[in-house]
Amino acid sequence: MEYNTNRPRLKMPSYGRNVQTMVEECMKIERTADRQAYAERIVEVMAIVSQQNLRNPEIHHKLWNHLAYISDYKLNIEYPCEINRT
């Protein structure tokens, strides 16, 4: 049995290990359109997990920034907003 304490630390624990795993899998997708679609679904899941409304532009921007951060800014997609490296 594998314990979470033996796994790599989460970049953003508030989203959980499943979101981080989804981001890692997204980075492995070779086809650009598929990777973009998968990233958009991840943001939707992040909104659900954090109980946020995606219709709010500020929340939308925040979630995309969090996605970029979780991927160490290595996720090669077209972000719908400017990503801030903080």
C-alpha positions in Angstrom: 0.0 0.0 0.0 1.3 3.4 -0.9 0.7 6.2 1.6 0.4 9.9 0.7 3.4 10.7 2.9 5.5 8.6 0.5 4.3 10.4 -2.6 5.6 13.7 -3.9 4.2 16.8 -2.2 1.2 18.5 -3.8 1.8 21.9 -5.4 -1.7 23.0 -4.3 -3.2 20.7 -1.6 -6.6 22.5 -1.8 -7.2 20.9 -5.2 -6.1 17.4 -4.1 -4.0 14.7 -5.6 -6.5 13.9 -8.4 -6.2 17.3 -10.0 -2.4 17.2 -9.7 -2.4 13.8 -11.4 -4.7 15.1 -14.1 -2.3 18.0 -14.8 0.6 15.5 -15.0 -1.3 13.4 -17.5 -2.3 16.5 -19.5 1.4 17.4 -19.9 2.0 14.0 -21.6 -0.7 14.5 -24.3 1.1 15.0 -27.6 -1.8 16.4 -29.8 -2.3 20.1 -29.1 -6.1 20.1 -29.5 -6.5 17.2 -27.1 -4.2 18.7 -24.6 -6.1 22.0 -24.7 -9.4 20.3 -24.3 -8.1 18.3 -21.4 -6.7 21.4 -19.7 -10.1 23.1 -20.0 -11.8 20.2 -18.3 -9.2 20.3 -15.5 -10.1 23.9 -14.9 -13.8 22.9 -14.7 -12.9 20.2 -12.1 -10.8 22.7 -10.2 -13.8 25.1 -10.0 -16.0 22.3 -8.7 -13.5 21.2 -6.1 -13.0 24.7 -4.9 -16.7 25.5 -5.2 -16.1 28.5 -7.4 -18.2 30.0 -10.2 -16.4 29.9 -13.5 -18.6 32.8 -14.8 -16.7 35.2 -12.6 -13.8 36.5 -14.6 -11.5 36.9 -11.6 -12.1 33.3 -10.5 -11.6 32.1 -14.1 -8.3 33.9 -14.2 -7.2 32.6 -10.8 -8.0 29.0 -11.8 -5.9 29.2 -15.0 -3.0 30.7 -13.0 -3.3 27.8 -10.5 -3.2 25.3 -13.4 -0.1 26.9 -14.7 1.5 26.8 -11.3 0.6 23.2 -10.7 2.3 22.3 -14.0 5.4 24.4 -13.0 4.5 26.6 -16.0 5.4 23.8 -18.3 1.9 23.0 -19.7 2.0 24.0 -23.4 -1.5 25.2 -24.1 -3.2 28.4 -25.2 -4.2 30.1 -21.9 -7.4 32.2 -22.2 -5.8 34.9 -20.0 -2.4 36.2 -19.1 -0.6 34.0 -16.6 1.1 35.6 -13.7 4.2 34.0 -12.2 4.0 34.8 -8.5 
